[in-house]
Amino acid sequence: MKRLVTQPFINGELDQSPEGSLLPQINPATEEAFTEVRGASLSTLEKAIEGAQQAFEQTWKSFGMRERADVLFAIAAAIRENLEALATLESHNIGKPICDARDEIELGSRIFEYYAGAISKAHGQTLPVAKGGLDLTLREPMGVVAGIVPWNFPFPIACWKVAPALAAGNTVVLKPASISALTALALGQLAHEAGLPAGVLQVIPGPGKEIGEALAQHALIRKISFTGSTESGARIMALAAPEIKRVSLELGGKSPNIVFADADLSKAASQSPLSVFANTGQDCCARSRVFVEASIYDTFVEQFLEATRTLKVGDPLSDETQLGPMVSAAQRSSVESYIESARTEGRTLACGGDRPHAKGYYLNPTVILETETNDRCWKEEIFGPVVCIRRFHDEEDMLREVNDTPYGLSGSIWTQHLAKAIRVARRVESGVLSINTHASVHVEAPFGGYKQSGIGRDLGMHALDGYSEIKNIFIAED
């Protein structure tokens, strides 16, 4: 990267408008602002949307399949060439451990490569119809689409919204979260330098209440792809409704981790802590409700606690760090309120619940035992390093508890019995499930949730469906 980008990136250049609020970018490990970003004003937003519409009509729409693929491959290469700089920037910006940040930047590159290759694989169909003749379907781009991304995984989620949208032939207005805007702005610049025409990707940081809501209501925006809280997703959906704007939403979660007595106990107990504590628990896929079959409960808890206590919490720039600080003081305070609620309710805090360092927004991973199903910690999405573990005796009762939630995003099932794994997976109301692992995200596979965890799917070939209009054409025989 040539230099740090701290202004809206519009029409292939940095926007020099003095309008818009200044957004401090705070390093969560030091609690100090290390730079600030100029947020977009509403007039800047209007300029960005109009520029994206012009780029769609005059440039990107006319790019052939091979030309689009070449540009996306070039963006992937540019990301990989700047991996270390981008990873360091992400680590400074949100406190993400540097090893995780490197993996996420690499994931962004692979996402662009995948959709560059997918361009030639997305096609229409010829269909037999009762009237004879020839019936065929075409996939066409929507026009200008908006991607609104959260602060917990800023770069990969930006990539998995931008890449399929561009592959389908759309132009994109990307709004990063105000506290984590830097790598999204860098992506805009890198994409332009890699050959993406001016205006095809606009990056506009700014407050969600102002810029996000204006995007959702703008007449030229054909689709909103949003990742964030369920409450914000409902607001986006309501604002988009008057124009029947296309919407895809990836929202909150309260995912289960189900451990049967016939599981590989050592593997389940040693790997399960990172299924909830990775990214300091700031993950909508976090397996924060653990269901353990009664006969192995005590042994599992003992091994789970042992693995949790070995997790290294510290400097995000150290290669040894597994858990960094939380993103902000406000987020940590919110999580601490849940821990205090558990204490008040008389639950057992088996470990954690305290701050390991005087400086930085750190919070030790916390394990709560003997919770009840109506406890706040059990029912609500905490979005921090807190897990609740309960024992179960009966599979049917357990499944009722698993599904007794408004969410349905992710989850894990641990068993060495294949038929049981399939049976239980079919019963769990969740969009993404993992057997004997906690891996949730695969570039090649659809990602999204049931119920209040969202609508639509990111990633895989399914994402291209969400950025395309399907046109049906019937040709009579005579």
C-alpha positions as a Markdown table, in Angstrom:
| # | Residue | x | y | z |
|---|---|---|---|---|
| 1 | Met | 0.0 | 0.0 | 0.0 |
| 2 | Lys | 1.3 | 3.4 | -0.9 |
| 3 | Arg | -0.1 | 5.1 | 2.2 |
| 4 | Leu | -2.8 | 4.9 | 4.8 |
| 5 | Val | -6.2 | 5.8 | 3.4 |
| 6 | Thr | -8.4 | 7.8 | 5.8 |
| 7 | Gln | -10.9 | 9.5 | 3.4 |
| 8 | Pro | -13.8 | 8.2 | 1.4 |
| 9 | Phe | -12.6 | 6.5 | -1.7 |
| 10 | Ile | -14.9 | 7.6 | -4.6 |
| 11 | Asn | -14.7 | 7.4 | -8.3 |
| 12 | Gly | -11.1 | 6.2 | -8.2 |
| 13 | Glu | -9.7 | 8.8 | -5.9 |
| 14 | Leu | -9.8 | 10.1 | -2.3 |
| 15 | Asp | -12.6 | 12.4 | -1.6 |
| 16 | Gln | -11.3 | 15.8 | -0.4 |
| 17 | Ser | -14.6 | 17.2 | 0.9 |
| 18 | Pro | -14.2 | 18.8 | 4.4 |
| 19 | Glu | -17.8 | 17.7 | 5.2 |
| 20 | Gly | -18.5 | 14.7 | 7.3 |
| 21 | Ser | -17.6 | 13.8 | 10.9 |
| 22 | Leu | -14.1 | 12.7 | 12.0 |
| 23 | Leu | -14.1 | 9.1 | 13.2 |
| 24 | Pro | -11.2 | 8.2 | 15.6 |
| 25 | Gln | -9.6 | 4.9 | 15.0 |
| 26 | Ile | -8.6 | 3.5 | 18.4 |
| 27 | Asn | -6.1 | 0.8 | 19.1 |
| 28 | Pro | -8.0 | -1.4 | 21.6 |
| 29 | Ala | -4.7 | -2.7 | 23.0 |
| 30 | Thr | -3.5 | 0.8 | 24.0 |
| 31 | Glu | -6.9 | 2.6 | 24.3 |
| 32 | Glu | -5.3 | 5.4 | 22.2 |
| 33 | Ala | -6.4 | 6.9 | 18.9 |
| 34 | Phe | -3.7 | 6.4 | 16.2 |
| 35 | Thr | -5.5 | 8.1 | 13.4 |
| 36 | Glu | -8.9 | 9.3 | 12.3 |
| 37 | Val | -11.0 | 8.7 | 9.3 |
| 38 | Arg | -13.1 | 11.4 | 7.5 |
| 39 | Gly | -16.7 | 10.0 | 7.4 |
| 40 | Ala | -18.8 | 10.6 | 4.4 |
| 41 | Ser | -21.5 | 13.3 | 4.4 |
| 42 | Leu | -24.9 | 12.8 | 2.8 |
| 43 | Ser | -23.7 | 14.9 | -0.2 |
| 44 | Thr | -20.6 | 12.7 | -0.5 |
| 45 | Leu | -22.8 | 9.6 | -0.3 |
| 46 | Glu | -25.0 | 11.0 | -3.1 |
| 47 | Lys | -21.9 | 11.6 | -5.2 |
| 48 | Ala | -20.7 | 8.0 | -4.6 |
| 49 | Ile | -24.0 | 6.4 | -5.5 |
| 50 | Glu | -24.4 | 8.5 | -8.7 |
| 51 | Gly | -20.8 | 7.7 | -9.6 |
| 52 | Ala | -21.5 | 4.0 | -9.1 |
| 53 | Gln | -24.6 | 4.2 | -11.3 |
| 54 | Gln | -22.6 | 5.9 | -14.0 |
| 55 | Ala | -19.8 | 3.4 | -13.8 |
| 56 | Phe | -22.4 | 0.5 | -14.1 |
| 57 | Glu | -24.1 | 2.0 | -17.1 |
| 58 | Gln | -21.0 | 3.2 | -19.0 |
| 59 | Thr | -18.2 | 0.8 | -18.0 |
| 60 | Trp | -18.7 | -2.3 | -15.9 |
| 61 | Lys | -21.9 | -3.5 | -17.5 |
| 62 | Ser | -20.1 | -3.7 | -20.8 |
| 63 | Phe | -17.1 | -5.7 | -19.4 |
| 64 | Gly | -17.0 | -9.2 | -20.8 |
| 65 | Met | -16.8 | -12.3 | -18.7 |
| 66 | Arg | -13.1 | -12.7 | -19.2 |
| 67 | Glu | -12.3 | -9.0 | -18.5 |
| 68 | Arg | -14.2 | -9.1 | -15.2 |
| 69 | Ala | -12.4 | -12.3 | -14.2 |
| 70 | Asp | -9.0 | -10.8 | -15.0 |
| 71 | Val | -9.7 | -7.7 | -12.8 |
| 72 | Leu | -10.8 | -9.9 | -9.9 |
| 73 | Phe | -7.7 | -12.1 | -10.2 |
| 74 | Ala | -5.6 | -8.9 | -10.2 |
| 75 | Ile | -7.3 | -7.7 | -7.0 |
| 76 | Ala | -6.7 | -11.0 | -5.3 |
| 77 | Ala | -3.0 | -10.7 | -6.2 |
| 78 | Ala | -2.8 | -7.1 | -4.9 |
| 79 | Ile | -4.3 | -8.2 | -1.6 |
| 80 | Arg | -1.8 | -11.0 | -1.2 |
| 81 | Glu | 1.1 | -8.7 | -2.1 |
| 82 | Asn | 0.0 | -6.4 | 0.7 |
| 83 | Leu | -0.9 | -9.1 | 3.2 |
| 84 | Glu | 1.5 | -8.1 | 6.0 |
| 85 | Ala | 0.6 | -4.4 | 5.8 |
| 86 | Leu | -3.1 | -5.1 | 5.8 |
| 87 | Ala | -2.9 | -7.6 | 8.6 |
| 88 | Thr | -0.9 | -5.2 | 10.8 |
| 89 | Leu | -3.4 | -2.4 | 10.0 |
| 90 | Glu | -6.3 | -4.7 | 11.0 |
| 91 | Ser | -4.5 | -5.7 | 14.2 |
| 92 | His | -4.0 | -2.0 | 15.2 |
| 93 | Asn | -7.5 | -1.1 | 14.3 |
| 94 | Ile | -9.6 | -3.7 | 16.2 |
| 95 | Gly | -7.1 | -5.6 | 18.4 |
| 96 | Lys | -7.2 | -8.8 | 16.3 |
| 97 | Pro | -4.3 | -11.2 | 17.0 |
| 98 | Ile | -1.8 | -10.8 | 14.1 |
| 99 | Cys | -1.9 | -14.5 | 13.2 |
| 100 | Asp | -5.7 | -14.3 | 12.8 |
| 101 | Ala | -5.4 | -11.1 | 10.9 |
| 102 | Arg | -3.0 | -12.7 | 8.4 |
| 103 | Asp | -5.4 | -15.6 | 7.9 |
| 104 | Glu | -8.3 | -13.2 | 7.3 |
| 105 | Ile | -6.4 | -11.1 | 4.7 |
| 106 | Glu | -5.4 | -14.3 | 2.9 |
| 107 | Leu | -9.0 | -15.4 | 3.0 |
| 108 | Gly | -10.0 | -12.1 | 1.3 |
| 109 | Ser | -7.6 | -12.9 | -1.5 |
| 110 | Arg | -9.0 | -16.4 | -1.9 |
| 111 | Ile | -12.5 | -15.0 | -2.0 |
| 112 | Phe | -11.6 | -12.8 | -5.0 |
| 113 | Glu | -9.9 | -15.7 | -6.7 |
| 114 | Tyr | -13.0 | -17.9 | -6.2 |
| 115 | Tyr | -15.4 | -15.4 | -7.7 |
| 116 | Ala | -13.0 | -14.6 | -10.5 |
| 117 | Gly | -13.2 | -18.3 | -11.4 |
| 118 | Ala | -17.0 | -18.4 | -10.7 |
| 119 | Ile | -17.8 | -15.8 | -13.4 |
| 120 | Ser | -17.7 | -18.4 | -16.1 |
| 121 | Lys | -19.6 | -21.0 | -14.1 |
| 122 | Ala | -22.7 | -19.0 | -13.4 |
| 123 | His | -25.2 | -19.6 | -16.2 |
| 124 | Gly | -28.8 | -19.7 | -17.1 |
| 125 | Gln | -30.9 | -22.7 | -18.2 |
| 126 | Thr | -33.0 | -23.9 | -21.1 |
| 127 | Leu | -36.3 | -25.3 | -19.8 |
| 128 | Pro | -38.9 | -27.6 | -21.2 |
| 129 | Val | -42.3 | -26.0 | -21.0 |
| 130 | Ala | -45.8 | -27.3 | -21.7 |
| 131 | Lys | -46.4 | -24.9 | -24.7 |
| 132 | Gly | -43.4 | -26.2 | -26.6 |
| 133 | Gly | -41.0 | -23.7 | -28.1 |
| 134 | Leu | -37.8 | -22.7 | -26.3 |
| 135 | Asp | -37.7 | -21.3 | -22.8 |
| 136 | Leu | -34.5 | -19.9 | -21.4 |
| 137 | Thr | -33.2 | -18.0 | -18.4 |
| 138 | Leu | -30.6 | -15.3 | -18.2 |
| 139 | Arg | -28.7 | -13.9 | -15.3 |
| 140 | Glu | -28.4 | -10.2 | -15.3 |
| 141 | Pro | -26.7 | -7.7 | -12.8 |
| 142 | Met | -28.9 | -5.6 | -10.6 |
| 143 | Gly | -27.0 | -2.4 | -10.9 |
| 144 | Val | -25.7 | -0.6 | -7.8 |
| 145 | Val | -25.7 | -2.7 | -4.7 |
| 146 | Ala | -24.6 | -1.7 | -1.2 |
| 147 | Gly | -22.5 | -3.7 | 1.3 |
| 148 | Ile | -22.6 | -2.8 | 5.0 |
| 149 | Val | -20.0 | -4.6 | 7.0 |
| 150 | Pro | -19.4 | -5.0 | 10.8 |
| 151 | Trp | -16.3 | -4.3 | 12.9 |
| 152 | Asn | -15.6 | -7.8 | 14.1 |
| 153 | Phe | -14.3 | -9.3 | 10.7 |
| 154 | Pro | -14.0 | -6.1 | 8.6 |
| 155 | Phe | -11.8 | -7.3 | 5.8 |
| 156 | Pro | -13.1 | -10.8 | 4.9 |
| 157 | Ile | -16.7 | -9.8 | 5.2 |
| 158 | Ala | -16.0 | -6.8 | 2.9 |
| 159 | Cys | -14.5 | -9.1 | 0.4 |
| 160 | Trp | -17.3 | -11.7 | 0.5 |
| 161 | Lys | -19.8 | -8.9 | -0.3 |
| 162 | Val | -17.8 | -7.0 | -2.9 |
| 163 | Ala | -16.3 | -9.9 | -4.9 |
| 164 | Pro | -19.6 | -11.8 | -5.8 |
| 165 | Ala | -21.3 | -8.5 | -6.5 |
| 166 | Leu | -18.6 | -7.5 | -8.9 |
| 167 | Ala | -18.5 | -11.0 | -10.4 |
| 168 | Ala | -22.2 | -10.8 | -11.2 |
| 169 | Gly | -21.7 | -7.4 | -13.0 |
| 170 | Asn | -22.8 | -5.0 | -10.4 |
| 171 | Thr | -21.1 | -1.9 | -9.0 |
| 172 | Val | -20.7 | -1.6 | -5.2 |
| 173 | Val | -21.0 | 1.0 | -2.5 |
| 174 | Leu | -19.3 | -0.4 | 0.5 |
| 175 | Lys | -19.9 | 1.0 | 4.0 |
| 176 | Pro | -17.5 | -0.2 | 6.7 |
| 177 | Ala | -18.1 | 0.2 | 10.4 |
| 178 | Ser | -17.0 | 3.6 | 11.7 |
| 179 | Ile | -14.5 | 2.1 | 14.2 |
| 180 | Ser | -12.9 | -0.3 | 11.7 |
| 181 | Ala | -12.8 | 1.5 | 8.4 |
| 182 | Leu | -9.1 | 1.3 | 7.4 |
| 183 | Thr | -8.8 | -2.0 | 5.6 |
| 184 | Ala | -12.0 | -1.4 | 3.6 |
| 185 | Leu | -10.6 | 1.9 | 2.4 |
| 186 | Ala | -7.3 | 0.2 | 1.5 |
| 187 | Leu | -9.3 | -2.4 | -0.4 |
| 188 | Gly | -10.9 | 0.4 | -2.5 |
| 189 | Gln | -7.5 | 1.8 | -3.4 |
| 190 | Leu | -5.9 | -1.6 | -4.1 |
| 191 | Ala | -8.8 | -2.6 | -6.3 |
| 192 | His | -8.5 | 0.5 | -8.4 |
| 193 | Glu | -4.8 | 0.2 | -8.7 |
| 194 | Ala | -5.3 | -3.5 | -9.8 |
| 195 | Gly | -7.5 | -2.3 | -12.8 |
| 196 | Leu | -11.0 | -1.9 | -11.4 |
| 197 | Pro | -12.5 | 1.0 | -13.3 |
| 198 | Ala | -13.2 | 4.2 | -11.3 |
| 199 | Gly | -16.6 | 4.2 | -9.6 |
| 200 | Val | -17.1 | 0.4 | -9.7 |
| 201 | Leu | -16.2 | 0.2 | -6.0 |
| 202 | Gln | -17.0 | 3.2 | -3.8 |
| 203 | Val | -16.0 | 3.0 | -0.1 |
| 204 | Ile | -17.8 | 5.4 | 2.2 |
| 205 | Pro | -17.2 | 5.2 | 6.0 |
| 206 | Gly | -19.7 | 7.0 | 8.3 |
| 207 | Pro | -22.2 | 6.5 | 11.1 |
| 208 | Gly | -24.7 | 3.7 | 10.4 |
| 209 | Lys | -27.6 | 5.8 | 11.6 |
| 210 | Glu | -26.9 | 8.4 | 8.9 |
| 211 | Ile | -25.0 | 6.8 | 6.1 |
| 212 | Gly | -26.3 | 3.2 | 6.5 |
| 213 | Glu | -29.9 | 4.3 | 6.6 |
| 214 | Ala | -29.6 | 6.6 | 3.7 |
| 215 | Leu | -28.1 | 3.7 | 1.6 |
| 216 | Ala | -31.1 | 1.5 | 2.5 |
| 217 | Gln | -33.5 | 4.1 | 1.3 |
| 218 | His | -31.8 | 5.5 | -1.8 |
| 219 | Ala | -33.7 | 4.9 | -5.1 |
| 220 | Leu | -30.6 | 3.9 | -7.1 |
| 221 | Ile | -29.5 | 1.2 | -4.7 |
| 222 | Arg | -31.0 | -2.1 | -5.9 |
| 223 | Lys | -29.8 | -4.3 | -3.1 |
| 224 | Ile | -28.5 | -4.1 | 0.5 |
| 225 | Ser | -26.3 | -6.8 | 1.8 |
| 226 | Phe | -25.9 | -6.3 | 5.6 |
| 227 | Thr | -24.0 | -8.1 | 8.3 |
| 228 | Gly | -24.5 | -6.9 | 11.9 |
| 229 | Ser | -26.9 | -7.1 | 14.8 |
| 230 | Thr | -30.5 | -8.5 | 14.4 |
| 231 | Glu | -31.9 | -5.2 | 15.6 |
| 232 | Ser | -30.0 | -3.2 | 12.9 |
| 233 | Gly | -31.0 | -5.8 | 10.3 |
| 234 | Ala | -34.6 | -5.4 | 11.1 |
| 235 | Arg | -34.2 | -1.6 | 10.7 |
| 236 | Ile | -32.5 | -2.0 | 7.3 |
| 237 | Met | -35.2 | -4.3 | 6.2 |
| 238 | Ala | -37.9 | -1.8 | 7.2 |
| 239 | Leu | -36.2 | 1.0 | 5.4 |
| 240 | Ala | -35.8 | -1.0 | 2.2 |
| 241 | Ala | -39.4 | -2.2 | 2.2 |
| 242 | Pro | -41.1 | 0.7 | 0.5 |
| 243 | Glu | -39.2 | 0.2 | -2.7 |
| 244 | Ile | -39.2 | -3.6 | -2.4 |
| 245 | Lys | -35.4 | -3.4 | -2.4 |
| 246 | Arg | -33.5 | -6.7 | -2.4 |
| 247 | Val | -32.1 | -7.4 | 1.0 |
| 248 | Ser | -29.8 | -10.1 | 2.4 |
| 249 | Leu | -29.0 | -10.1 | 6.1 |
| 250 | Glu | -26.5 | -12.1 | 8.2 |
| 251 | Leu | -27.3 | -11.3 | 11.8 |
| 252 | Gly | -26.9 | -12.4 | 15.4 |
| 253 | Gly | -26.5 | -15.9 | 16.8 |
| 254 | Lys | -26.5 | -17.9 | 20.0 |
| 255 | Ser | -25.0 | -21.1 | 18.6 |
| 256 | Pro | -25.0 | -24.5 | 20.3 |
| 257 | Asn | -22.1 | -26.8 | 20.8 |
| 258 | Ile | -23.5 | -30.4 | 21.4 |
| 259 | Val | -21.1 | -33.0 | 22.9 |
| 260 | Phe | -22.3 | -36.6 | 23.1 |
| 261 | Ala | -20.8 | -39.2 | 25.3 |
| 262 | Asp | -19.4 | -41.1 | 22.3 |
| 263 | Ala | -17.5 | -38.1 | 21.1 |
| 264 | Asp | -13.7 | -38.0 | 20.9 |
| 265 | Leu | -13.7 | -36.3 | 24.3 |
| 266 | Ser | -10.1 | -35.0 | 24.3 |
| 267 | Lys | -10.6 | -33.4 | 20.8 |
| 268 | Ala | -14.0 | -31.9 | 21.7 |
| 269 | Ala | -12.8 | -30.4 | 25.0 |
| 270 | Ser | -9.5 | -29.0 | 23.6 |
| 271 | Gln | -11.0 | -27.5 | 20.5 |
| 272 | Ser | -14.3 | -26.2 | 21.9 |
| 273 | Pro | -12.8 | -23.2 | 23.8 |
| 274 | Leu | -11.8 | -21.5 | 20.5 |
| 275 | Ser | -15.2 | -22.1 | 19.1 |
| 276 | Val | -16.5 | -19.4 | 21.4 |
| 277 | Phe | -13.4 | -17.5 | 22.6 |
| 278 | Ala | -11.7 | -16.9 | 19.2 |
| 279 | Asn | -11.8 | -13.2 | 18.2 |
| 280 | Thr | -12.4 | -12.6 | 21.9 |
| 281 | Gly | -15.9 | -14.0 | 21.5 |
| 282 | Gln | -16.9 | -11.2 | 19.1 |
| 283 | Asp | -18.3 | -13.6 | 16.6 |
| 284 | Cys | -21.9 | -14.3 | 15.6 |
| 285 | Cys | -21.0 | -18.0 | 15.1 |
| 286 | Ala | -19.6 | -18.3 | 18.7 |
| 287 | Arg | -20.7 | -21.6 | 20.2 |
| 288 | Ser | -21.7 | -19.9 | 23.5 |
| 289 | Arg | -24.2 | -22.6 | 24.6 |
| 290 | Val | -22.5 | -25.9 | 25.3 |
| 291 | Phe | -24.7 | -29.0 | 25.8 |
| 292 | Val | -22.8 | -31.9 | 27.3 |
| 293 | Glu | -24.2 | -35.4 | 27.8 |
| 294 | Ala | -24.4 | -36.1 | 31.6 |
| 295 | Ser | -22.1 | -39.1 | 31.7 |
| 296 | Ile | -19.1 | -37.1 | 30.5 |
| 297 | Tyr | -20.0 | -33.7 | 31.9 |
| 298 | Asp | -17.5 | -33.5 | 34.7 |
| 299 | Thr | -14.6 | -34.8 | 32.6 |
| 300 | Phe | -15.5 | -32.5 | 29.7 |
| 301 | Val | -15.7 | -29.4 | 31.9 |
| 302 | Glu | -12.4 | -30.3 | 33.6 |
| 303 | Gln | -10.6 | -30.6 | 30.2 |
| 304 | Phe | -12.5 | -27.6 | 28.7 |
| 305 | Leu | -11.3 | -25.4 | 31.7 |
| 306 | Glu | -7.7 | -26.7 | 31.3 |
| 307 | Ala | -7.7 | -25.8 | 27.6 |
| 308 | Thr | -9.2 | -22.4 | 28.3 |
| 309 | Arg | -6.6 | -21.5 | 31.0 |
| 310 | Thr | -3.8 | -22.1 | 28.5 |
| 311 | Leu | -5.1 | -19.6 | 26.0 |
| 312 | Lys | -2.7 | -16.7 | 25.6 |
| 313 | Val | -4.3 | -13.3 | 26.1 |
| 314 | Gly | -2.1 | -10.4 | 25.2 |
| 315 | Asp | -0.5 | -8.1 | 22.7 |
| 316 | Pro | -2.2 | -8.5 | 19.3 |
| 317 | Leu | 1.0 | -8.0 | 17.4 |
| 318 | Ser | 2.7 | -11.0 | 19.1 |
| 319 | Asp | 2.6 | -14.2 | 17.1 |
| 320 | Glu | 1.9 | -16.2 | 20.3 |
| 321 | Thr | -1.3 | -14.3 | 21.2 |
| 322 | Gln | -4.5 | -16.2 | 20.7 |
| 323 | Leu | -6.9 | -13.7 | 22.2 |
| 324 | Gly | -6.5 | -9.9 | 21.9 |
| 325 | Pro | -8.5 | -7.1 | 23.6 |
| 326 | Met | -12.2 | -6.5 | 23.0 |
| 327 | Val | -12.9 | -3.8 | 20.4 |
| 328 | Ser | -13.9 | -1.0 | 22.8 |
| 329 | Ala | -14.6 | -0.1 | 26.4 |
| 330 | Ala | -18.3 | 0.0 | 25.7 |
| 331 | Gln | -18.3 | -3.6 | 24.3 |
| 332 | Arg | -16.3 | -4.9 | 27.3 |
| 333 | Ser | -18.7 | -3.1 | 29.7 |
| 334 | Ser | -21.6 | -4.8 | 28.0 |
| 335 | Val | -20.1 | -8.2 | 28.4 |
| 336 | Glu | -19.2 | -7.6 | 32.0 |
| 337 | Ser | -22.8 | -6.8 | 32.7 |
| 338 | Tyr | -23.7 | -10.3 | 31.6 |
| 339 | Ile | -21.0 | -11.8 | 33.9 |
| 340 | Glu | -22.3 | -9.7 | 36.8 |
| 341 | Ser | -25.8 | -10.9 | 36.1 |
| 342 | Ala | -24.6 | -14.5 | 36.3 |
| 343 | Arg | -23.0 | -13.8 | 39.7 |
| 344 | Thr | -26.2 | -12.2 | 40.9 |
| 345 | Glu | -28.1 | -15.3 | 39.8 |
| 346 | Gly | -25.8 | -17.5 | 41.8 |
| 347 | Arg | -24.2 | -19.3 | 38.9 |
| 348 | Thr | -20.7 | -20.8 | 39.1 |
| 349 | Leu | -17.9 | -18.8 | 37.4 |
| 350 | Ala | -15.4 | -21.6 | 36.8 |
| 351 | Cys | -12.8 | -19.3 | 35.4 |
| 352 | Gly | -12.4 | -15.8 | 34.0 |
| 353 | Gly | -14.7 | -12.8 | 34.4 |
| 354 | Asp | -11.8 | -10.4 | 35.2 |
| 355 | Arg | -9.4 | -8.1 | 33.4 |
| 356 | Pro | -5.9 | -9.6 | 32.8 |
| 357 | His | -4.2 | -6.3 | 32.0 |
| 358 | Ala | -4.5 | -2.7 | 33.3 |
| 359 | Lys | -4.2 | -1.2 | 29.9 |
| 360 | Gly | -6.3 | -2.2 | 26.9 |
| 361 | Tyr | -9.9 | -3.5 | 26.6 |
| 362 | Tyr | -8.9 | -7.0 | 27.7 |
| 363 | Leu | -11.2 | -9.5 | 29.4 |
| 364 | Asn | -10.3 | -13.1 | 30.4 |
| 365 | Pro | -12.3 | -15.9 | 28.8 |
| 366 | Thr | -15.2 | -16.8 | 31.2 |
| 367 | Val | -16.8 | -20.1 | 31.8 |
| 368 | Ile | -20.2 | -20.2 | 33.5 |
| 369 | Leu | -21.7 | -23.4 | 34.9 |
| 370 | Glu | -25.1 | -24.5 | 36.3 |
| 371 | Thr | -27.0 | -21.9 | 34.2 |
| 372 | Glu | -30.7 | -22.1 | 33.7 |
| 373 | Thr | -32.4 | -21.7 | 30.3 |
| 374 | Asn | -34.0 | -18.4 | 31.3 |
| 375 | Asp | -30.7 | -16.8 | 32.4 |
| 376 | Arg | -29.6 | -13.7 | 30.4 |
| 377 | Cys | -26.3 | -15.3 | 29.7 |
| 378 | Trp | -27.9 | -18.4 | 28.2 |
| 379 | Lys | -30.6 | -16.7 | 26.2 |
| 380 | Glu | -29.0 | -13.5 | 24.8 |
| 381 | Glu | -26.2 | -12.9 | 22.4 |
| 382 | Ile | -23.3 | -11.6 | 24.6 |
| 383 | Phe | -20.7 | -11.0 | 21.8 |
| 384 | Gly | -17.8 | -11.5 | 24.1 |
| 385 | Pro | -15.6 | -14.2 | 25.7 |
| 386 | Val | -18.3 | -15.9 | 27.8 |
| 387 | Val | -19.6 | -19.5 | 27.5 |
| 388 | Cys | -22.3 | -21.3 | 29.4 |
| 389 | Ile | -22.2 | -25.1 | 29.8 |
| 390 | Arg | -25.2 | -27.3 | 30.7 |
| 391 | Arg | -25.5 | -31.1 | 31.0 |
| 392 | Phe | -28.3 | -33.1 | 29.3 |
| 393 | His | -29.7 | -36.5 | 29.9 |
| 394 | Asp | -32.2 | -36.9 | 27.0 |
| 395 | Glu | -31.7 | -36.1 | 23.3 |
| 396 | Glu | -35.2 | -34.9 | 22.7 |
| 397 | Asp | -35.1 | -32.5 | 25.7 |
| 398 | Met | -31.7 | -31.2 | 24.6 |
| 399 | Leu | -32.9 | -30.5 | 21.1 |
| 400 | Arg | -35.9 | -28.6 | 22.4 |
| 401 | Glu | -33.5 | -26.4 | 24.4 |
| 402 | Val | -31.1 | -26.1 | 21.4 |
| 403 | Asn | -33.9 | -24.7 | 19.2 |
| 404 | Asp | -35.5 | -22.6 | 22.0 |
| 405 | Thr | -33.9 | -19.4 | 20.7 |
| 406 | Pro | -34.8 | -16.7 | 18.1 |
| 407 | Tyr | -31.4 | -17.4 | 16.4 |
| 408 | Gly | -30.2 | -20.1 | 14.1 |
| 409 | Leu | -26.8 | -19.3 | 12.6 |
| 410 | Ser | -24.2 | -21.9 | 13.4 |
| 411 | Gly | -23.3 | -24.8 | 15.7 |
| 412 | Ser | -21.3 | -27.9 | 16.3 |
| 413 | Ile | -22.1 | -31.6 | 17.0 |
| 414 | Trp | -19.5 | -33.9 | 18.5 |
| 415 | Thr | -20.1 | -37.6 | 18.1 |
| 416 | Gln | -18.4 | -40.6 | 16.4 |
| 417 | His | -21.7 | -42.1 | 15.5 |
| 418 | Leu | -22.5 | -41.1 | 11.9 |
| 419 | Ala | -26.3 | -41.8 | 12.0 |
| 420 | Lys | -26.6 | -39.8 | 15.2 |
| 421 | Ala | -24.7 | -36.9 | 13.7 |
| 422 | Ile | -27.0 | -36.9 | 10.7 |
| 423 | Arg | -30.2 | -37.3 | 12.8 |
| 424 | Val | -29.3 | -34.4 | 15.1 |
| 425 | Ala | -28.0 | -32.1 | 12.3 |
| 426 | Arg | -31.4 | -32.4 | 10.6 |
| 427 | Arg | -33.2 | -31.4 | 13.8 |
| 428 | Val | -31.1 | -28.4 | 14.7 |
| 429 | Glu | -32.6 | -25.2 | 13.3 |
| 430 | Ser | -29.4 | -23.6 | 12.0 |
| 431 | Gly | -28.0 | -22.5 | 8.6 |
| 432 | Val | -24.5 | -23.8 | 9.2 |
| 433 | Leu | -23.5 | -26.8 | 11.2 |
| 434 | Ser | -20.1 | -28.5 | 11.8 |
| 435 | Ile | -19.6 | -32.2 | 12.8 |
| 436 | Asn | -16.5 | -32.8 | 15.1 |
| 437 | Thr | -15.1 | -29.3 | 14.4 |
| 438 | His | -16.1 | -25.7 | 14.8 |
| 439 | Ala | -15.2 | -24.5 | 11.3 |
| 440 | Ser | -18.1 | -22.4 | 10.0 |
| 441 | Val | -16.9 | -20.4 | 7.0 |
| 442 | His | -15.8 | -21.9 | 3.7 |
| 443 | Val | -15.4 | -19.8 | 0.6 |
| 444 | Glu | -17.0 | -22.5 | -1.5 |
| 445 | Ala | -20.1 | -23.1 | 0.7 |
| 446 | Pro | -23.2 | -21.0 | 1.5 |
| 447 | Phe | -23.1 | -19.1 | 4.8 |
| 448 | Gly | -26.2 | -17.7 | 6.6 |
| 449 | Gly | -28.8 | -18.3 | 9.1 |
| 450 | Tyr | -32.4 | -19.4 | 10.0 |
| 451 | Lys | -35.0 | -17.4 | 11.9 |
| 452 | Gln | -33.7 | -14.0 | 13.2 |
| 453 | Ser | -30.1 | -14.9 | 12.2 |
| 454 | Gly | -30.9 | -13.6 | 8.8 |
| 455 | Ile | -32.1 | -14.2 | 5.2 |
| 456 | Gly | -30.1 | -15.0 | 2.1 |
| 457 | Arg | -26.6 | -16.5 | 1.9 |
| 458 | Asp | -23.1 | -15.2 | 1.5 |
| 459 | Leu | -20.2 | -17.2 | -0.1 |
| 460 | Gly | -20.3 | -20.1 | -2.5 |
| 461 | Met | -22.2 | -20.0 | -5.8 |
| 462 | His | -25.3 | -19.2 | -3.8 |
| 463 | Ala | -24.0 | -15.6 | -3.2 |
| 464 | Leu | -24.1 | -15.0 | -7.0 |
| 465 | Asp | -27.8 | -15.8 | -7.0 |
| 466 | Gly | -28.3 | -13.0 | -4.5 |
| 467 | Tyr | -26.6 | -10.5 | -6.7 |
| 468 | Ser | -28.4 | -11.4 | -10.0 |
| 469 | Glu | -31.8 | -10.9 | -11.5 |
| 470 | Ile | -33.2 | -13.9 | -13.3 |
| 471 | Lys | -34.9 | -13.1 | -16.6 |
| 472 | Asn | -37.0 | -15.7 | -18.3 |
| 473 | Ile | -37.5 | -15.7 | -22.1 |
| 474 | Phe | -39.9 | -17.8 | -24.1 |
| 475 | Ile | -39.6 | -18.2 | -27.8 |
| 476 | Ala | -42.6 | -19.7 | -29.7 |
| 477 | Glu | -42.0 | -22.3 | -32.3 |
| 478 | Asp | -44.0 | -20.5 | -34.9 |
